Amino acid sequence: MPDRSRRPRDSNQLGKLIVDIATGEVDDIDIDQGKNPAAVELGRKGGLKGGKARANSMTAEERKEAAKRAARARWDQEK
């Protein structure tokens, strides 16, 4: 399956790729190629309700600890 990172990051190379696709010299990659649409939809639904379901199942103390861990990880990343 193609990787999303296959597109060039350099703006000149990306521009050339866009022109090549527009003129038909190369075929555009299909990011969703090989994925089962039903599985993609189910995964999306799970992602939408996962955080809320987790928060509802946690006690106030557990939510507080999770928030502290998240804040600590966020601030450690910025250094």
Secondary structure in CASP SS format (residue, H / E / C, confidence):
PFRMAT SS
TARGET T0000
AUTHOR 0000-0000-0000
METHOD secondary structure of the structure
MODEL  1
M C 1.00
P C 1.00
D C 1.00
R H 1.00
S H 1.00
R H 1.00
R C 1.00
P C 1.00
R C 1.00
D C 1.00
S H 1.00
N H 1.00
Q H 1.00
L H 1.00
G H 1.00
K H 1.00
L H 1.00
I H 1.00
V H 1.00
D H 1.00
I H 1.00
A H 1.00
T H 1.00
G C 1.00
E C 1.00
V C 1.00
D C 1.00
D C 1.00
I C 1.00
D C 1.00
I C 1.00
D C 1.00
Q C 1.00
G C 1.00
K C 1.00
N C 1.00
P H 1.00
A H 1.00
A H 1.00
V H 1.00
E H 1.00
L H 1.00
G H 1.00
R H 1.00
K H 1.00
G H 1.00
G H 1.00
L H 1.00
K H 1.00
G H 1.00
G H 1.00
K H 1.00
A H 1.00
R H 1.00
A H 1.00
N H 1.00
S H 1.00
M C 1.00
T C 1.00
A H 1.00
E H 1.00
E H 1.00
R H 1.00
K H 1.00
E H 1.00
A H 1.00
A H 1.00
K H 1.00
R H 1.00
A H 1.00
A H 1.00
R H 1.00
A H 1.00
R H 1.00
W H 1.00
D H 1.00
Q H 1.00
E C 1.00
K C 1.00
END
